[in-house]
Amino acid sequence: MTAQIDQLWPEPVDDLSDDELIADLVSPKGPWLRVNFVSSVDGAATTAGATGEPVSGGLGDASDKRLFELLRRVSDVVLVGAGTVRSEGYGPMRVSAESATWRERRGLAAHPVFAIVSGSLDLDPASTIFTDAPVLPIIVTTTRATAEQLARFDGLADVIVAGSEHIDVPLALSGLRNRGLNHVLNEGGPSLFGSLVAADSVDELCLTVSARLEAGAAPRIAHGPLSAPAQLALTRVLKHESTLLLRYGRAAK
């Protein structure tokens, strides 16, 4: 049974359909970068997974997973840091059959492109992420990656070299846009999100607030230096039971 999602604001609407949710998620024409995260009420971005390792997936409920799928449905590319890919157990980037049909009816590829950010190119070319990918993945890396490392991904991934010691965010996003991938969905992790914020590249944040307290030493959803706070404006409030699904955009300057 699909998790019911109600809208609390800007006006109350009960039991939103997928079409009603998507109507507010389709991005404007041109470049658009949306970030999707889940957090506990006390700000934890992870919880202990089945193996005891910290993961974010355990914080989300059925409504978070429903919105997670719809966000992928409307995106050209899903951008994720390599550390999150490993810790969250990512496989090939595939959306549901329903999402694939929705995309194809609108002239999109059945599945969004999977773009993995790894400054040192510490990735396994034998992973099903590459060997079973429905669409050729992209690797975003730096000049730290050696020619030997790059050669291991020949035919398995399209490589964007953006930056030297660290990922050059504007250059990386430009590389995606040059490939026709305008609508970017970032799913983590905190360091990559922090870099996107620092580069003033975030247009929108979808934040699921899980009704639980985690305490401990869990990370926040964004990590890294920032010269000044980035002001946001609340644009939508959704609810499932005690879970809030919030949407923020850039605040007017």
Secondary structure, DSSP 8 states (H G I E B T S, - for coil): -----EEEESS-BSS--HHHHHHTTS--SS-EEEEEEEEETT--S-EE-TTS-EESGGG--HHHHHHHHHHHHT-SEEEEEHHHHHHTT--S----HHHHHHHHHTT--SS-EEEEE-TT----TTSHHHHT-SS--EEEE-TTS-HHHHHTTTTT-EEEE--SSS--HHHHHHHHHHTT--EEEE---HHHHHHHHHTT---EEEEEEES----TT---S--S--SS---EEEEEEEEETTEEEEEEEE---
